[in-house]
Each structure stands twice: as structure tokens, then as C-alpha cells.
Amino acid sequence: MSNIIVELKHVGKRYGDTQVLKDVNIEIEQGKFYTLLGPSGSGKTTILRAIAGFLDVSEGEVLFDGKKINDVPANQRKVNTVFQDYALFPHLNVFDNVAFGLRLHRMSKETIQTKVTDALKMVRLQGYADREISELSGGQQQRVAIARAIVLEPQVLLLDEPLSALDAKLRKDMQYELRELQERLGITFLFVTHDQEEALALSDEIFVMNDGQVQQSGTPVDIYDEPVNHFVADFIGESNIIPGHMIKDFLVEFNGKQFECADAGMRPNEPVEVVLRPEDLDITAADAGKVNVEVDTQLFRGDYYEIVAYDQLKNEWLIHSTNPAKDGETVGLTFDPEDIHVMRLNESEEEFDARLETYEGD
């Protein structure tokens, strides 16, 4: 039996001549924490609204539990949404905000009392039922919005950047609470954010969005360690992306030298991009380094120094080191073969042949 609760098949969305979603295919399983991650305008909130039923897709299918729901009204879908601004009713107290949907479903007073009490307990707001919304902190308001969403027992909870209005410390605290709540409820969370660290910390799986398309999907470790293209490597965390050529399996050339690596399956001398994370680079003496760079600037980040340096080919290198360097000095960088990730370029066969001819001509 399939464990997929929500599926998008070849979904597109247009507003006039503007295509905001392009052939999106997504599968979401029951009981997991998923994140739609991408910059503003990438299409992540549009996907959320398509699943919620707040907009019609231009093409493709939205399925829930294997059944097409394109024409099912929002109030009949077994999902609920926590909005970025929480959308709480300021003239209602906490209890009445949480009870609002239950009253629309004409449930009895006894049932409403029980369900609201349970929901408030679940988000750790027992004793807050009579509080006015204006008396609550941002984190407490967010939990009221979540309680109002889960009290109707949705199978999927959609969260549209609900942490964006919180200060940095409260935002981190709420990340722990959200993850714990999802595990306690055992329902599917689909979370929208543009914050890479937030996505990596919270998610079982991530969909990286850009320009209306899913660029890559996978676990946080997969996304971070094995980006499939330049956008993902650059958007997720911090990366050094250096042009190079795949000499053969497990051997790549960049910065004028050849290095052993862990990647294979590409064509001999294929132009590639090489990704090295700043935390994987160790500073050593210039005569002991695999690559030599000249230190340009550095910033103290508390538990490490963030160093910007340049090699002889003018490639910029970002280094995270527990030890400081001196501006203007030449240092060596060392790294292991497993630290090198090689990516294919997004190019046509004709562009590849042209690059290969140029490289062979050199």
C-alpha cells in the first residue's frame, strides 16, 4: 500500500503570460516533515496554495491519497494552513480563535471544549484560553495558529513561512518546538521557507525551488553534500564553486592541478564545476598546500574565522578556520578526496562539444 499522501503530477501555473510553476512533480509521504526551500518568487508558496485549494493550477494534477482533488474546494480538503501572519482574529480570545473552525462544523459545546483544551495542551498553552491575542508574544501567537490548524485533525499541515516574523533566538526555539510537535502528532508537515539553515535543521526531506521548478529533492544531507547544480550548491549553505574538467573517473582537474575525488560516470575531459565547502578546507603552510591562496579579508564569527582568499587564477575561496590568518599572506589549503564534489554543467550537447574543443585546443 502506498504511503504517499500528496502528489503533484506535471503541475504548472500561469498568470497571463507569466509561468510561475513549470512541470512540478512532487511526492509527499505520510508522517514526515517536508520543506519547500527557495528564494522569493521561486514558486514555493504557489505550490502550498495549490495543495490547500486556494488557487487552481493551469495544468497537471494535484492528488490527495491517490485521488485527484483539482476541483475539490479548499474547505473540503483534509489539509490546514498556518499563514505567515498567523491570520488570528484580534477580537477573539485564544479559546475562541482555536474553536472557530469547530464551530463552523457545528460541533457540540462539549466536543469543542475537549478538542480546544487538547489542542492548547499539545502546543503548551494550557492556561491561556482566556487571554486576548494582543497579550501574547509572537511565539505564543504562532502556537495559537498551529492549535487552530491541528484542532480540525488535518492529515497534512501546511506552514507558510510561519517563523519569519520572529527574532533570531525565538525563531530557533520555535524550530525545536515545531519539529517536536510534528513528531508528537505524527502527521505530515509541509513547511515553506527561504532560510537554508532552517530547512536543513527541520526537514526529513527538502524540495529546493528556483524559477518555478524543483531543482533538487532529497534529505538535508543529500542536498548539502551532493548538490546537483550550481544553483543548489550556491543556495544551500556556503560553497566554493571552481571551474574544472573531469579527467577520468575519480580524477578531476581544477586550479591547474589534478586531484583524486570520489565522483565518476562522466565523460573524459568533460567541463565541470567543483564544489568545496569552506568548513572542509584546512589552512597550512604554502609549501604543504594542495592549492595556494592569498588572504584578502577575514571576519571573526565567534567560533570560527571567515576568511576570503584568491588563488593565482583569481578564483575566490571562502574558508572557515578556527585559527586566524594575516591579510596579504599566502597560505596553502588542504582537503580530502571525499571533500571534492564534482557537478555536471547545465548545458546542451552542442555547448559541451564547443567547450571540449576549446579545452583540447588549449
N, C-alpha and C positions, 0 to 999 in steps of 0.2 A: 504493500500500500504506500502511495506517495506521501511524503512528509511536506510537500510544497503547499503553502497556504495562499501565497500571492504570486502571480506570474504576469509579466508583461511580454507580449509577443509582437515584435516589429512595430512598436508604438511610435507614432510621430505626432507632433502638434505644430500647427501653423497659426499665426496671427497675420492674416493678409499674406504678404509676400515673405514674411519673416518665419523661418523654420526654427523653432525653439527646441524641439526634440526630433532626433533623426534615428529611426530604426533601433529603438531601445529594446533590448531583451534582458530581462531580469527574472531570476527565480529566488523566492524568499521562503525559507523553511519555518516550520512552527518552532516556537520556543527559543529563538535566537535574537541577538542584538545586532542589527544591521545599521550601517551608516551610509548615507549619500553624502559624499565629500566633494567639494569643488568650489571654485571662485564664484563670485556674484555673476549671475547671468548664465551659468553653466547648464541649467535645466533641472537642478535637483528639487527645488520646491514645486516645479511644474509636475514632476513625477509624483510627488507626495499628493498634490491636489487631484491628479488623475486617479490615484488609488482611492482617495477619500470620496470622489464623486463630485468635487467642486468645479470640475471642468470636463468637457468632452474631448476625447482625443480625435485627431484628424484621420488617423489610420491606425490599424493594428488592433490587438485585443488586450483587455485587462481581465484577468481571470482570478476568481477567489474560490479556493478549494476545488479547482478544476472546472468551475462554471464561469462562463462569460458574464461580466457584470457591466459592460459598457452602458447599458440602458437602465441600470438599477439606480434609483435616486440615492443621494447621499445618506438620508436618514434610514434607509433600509439596508445599508452595508454594515457588516459586522466589524467596523473599524471606528476608532475615535481619534480626535486630533487635539494635541496641545499646541497652541499657537505661540508665536514669538512674543507677543504682548500679553499672553495668557487669556485675554478676552473675558476676564471676570466681570461680573455685574457689580458696580460700586455701590448700588443702593441695596444690595442684598448682603446679609452676613455670610459667614463661612458655611454654615449648615445649609442655608437656602441656595447658595451657589452650587454646592455639591448635589443637592437634591433636585436641581432644576430639571435635568433630563428624566429623572424618575417620575416626576410629576407630569411631564408631558406624556409619559407612558401610562398615566393613570393608575399607578401602583397605590396600594393601601398605605395609610399613615404608619402602621406597624412595620410594614416591609421597608418603607422609606427610612424610618428611624434606624432599623437594623443595618441596612446597607450603607447609609451615610456614616454611622458610627464605625462600622468595619473599615470603610474606605479611609476615614480620617486616622484610624489607628494604624492602617497599613503605611500611611505616609508620615506617621509620627506627629500627628496634630491633634491627638486626643486632648480634650480640654479647651480647644479653640473654636468650638462650634458656634458660640455666640459672638465671636469677635467680628468687628467690621473689617472689610478688606483694607481700608485706609490705615488700619492699626498694625498691619502685617509688614514684615520685611520682604525684600524681593524674593529670597529663598522660600519663605513661607507662602507667598502668593503662588510661586511656581508649584509648590506641593498641593495647594488647593486646586490648581488647574489640573494636575495629574489625578487627584482624587475624583474630581468631577468627570474626568475621562474614563477612569477604570471602574467607577461605580456601576456603569452600564454593562460591565463584563465583556468588553470587546475582545475579539480574538487577535486583533492587531492594534497596537497603539502607535500613532504617527506623531512625531515630535519635530516641529518646525523651528529650529534654532532656539530652543527654549532657554538656553543659558546665556545668550548673547548680551542681555541687559545687566548681568550680574558682575560685581567686581571680581578681580582675579582670584582672591582667596575663596570667596563664596562659590565661585564657579567650579573650582577644583573640589571643594567639599561636596557640591551637588553632583559632580561626576560620580563620586563613590556611591552616593545615595541612589542615583539613577540605576547604576549597574546592579546594586544590591536589590533594589526594588524589582527590576526585571527578572532577576534570578528567583526572587521570592514568589512573584506572580506566575512565572513560567509561561508568559505569553510573549508574542513576537513584538519587538520594538523596532521601528524604522525611524531613524534619527537623522536630521539634516543639519549639517554644519559646514563652515568653511575653515574650521580650525583643525589643522592636521594632527596636533598633539592630542586633542580631544578625541578625534576619531580613532587614533591608534590605541588610546587608553581604554576606550569603552567597548569597542566592537568585537564581535565574533567574526564578522565579515564586513568588508568595505567595498562600495562601488565608487570609483573615482570618476567624476564627471568633468567634462570640458566641452564647450561648444555644442551642447545638446546631445552628446554621445557618452556612453560608458567607455572610458579609456582602458580601465583595468578593474577586475574584481578579484577578491581573494581575502585571505586572513591578513591581519595587520603585519605579521612577519613576512608573508609573501610580498605584500605591497611594498614594504620598506626595503627588503633585501633583494627583490627581483623585479624592479620596475621594468615595464615592457617598452617604454618610450621616453623621449626627452621630457615631455610634459610631466609625467608621473614622477620621474626621478627628480625633477626640479621642484615640483609642488609638494611632495611628501618629504618632510624633513629638509635637511640641507645636503647638497651634493656638490662634488667636483665632477664636472662633465667635460671630458677631454676627447678631442677627435683622435681617431687611430685607425688601424687596419688589423683585421683578424688574419694572421699569417697562416695558421692552420689550427686544428683542434688543440685547445689548451695552450695556445701561444698567441699573444696579441702584441702589436707594436703601437706605442704612443710615446710622445716626447722624445722621439729619435732613438728609442731603445726597444728591445723585445723583452717581454715578461711572461712567465708562466702564469696561467689563470685556470679557473675551474669551468670555463664555458667551452662549448663545442657545437658542431652542427651547422656551421656557417661556411660560406664559400671561401676558398683560398684568396687572400688579399682583399676580402670584402671590406669596404669602408664601414666603420662602426663608431659608436660613441662609448667611451669607457667611463664608468661611474665609480668613484671612490668617496666614501663617506668621510667627513672631517674627523670623526672620532676614531677612525681606523688608521690614521696617519700618525706615525711616531717620528719625532724630531731627533736627529742625530748629527754627528759631525759631517761636514760636506763631503769628506773623502770616504765616508761609510754609507752614504745615502744611495738609494736606487734612483732618486730624482733630486736634483739640486734646485733650490728656490731662494730668491732674495726676499727677505721680510720687508713688507711695506708698512703695515699698521697692525696694532693689536689692541684689544679691549679686554678688561678683566670682567668676567661674567659670574664671579662668586666662587664656583667650584672648578672653573677652568678658564684658560685664556683663549680668546678667539683671535686667531692670527690670520691675516691676509698676506699672501706672498705671490710672487710671479716667477715662472721659470724662464729659460732663455728664449722660448718661443712666444712669450707674452701671455701664456695661459695663466689665468688666475687660480690660485689654490687657497681654499679655506681649511684651516687646521684648528682642531680643538686639542689643547695641550694643558696638562697640569703645571707645566713649567713655562715661564716667560721666555721670550726671545728679544733680541735687540733689533730695533729698526735699522734697516740697511745691511744687516749681516746676511751672509749666505749660509744656509743650513741644508742638511740632507733630510730627505723623507724616506722612511722605510714602511713597508706594508707586506702582507702575506698574499699568496696567490688567491686565497679564498676571499680576500677583501676586494678583489677586482671583479666588477660586474660589467659584462660586455652586452651592449644593446645594438640591435639592428637599426639602421636608419629607416625612417618612413619615406620610402622613395619608390619610384617605378623602375621597371626593368631598364628602360632607356636611360634614366638618371644614373642607375647603378653602372651600366656599361660605360657611360661617359666618365664617371668617377674612376672606374677601373683603368680605362685608357690613360687618364691623366696620371694616375699613380704609377702605372707601368712606364709611362714616358719619363717620370722623374728618375 
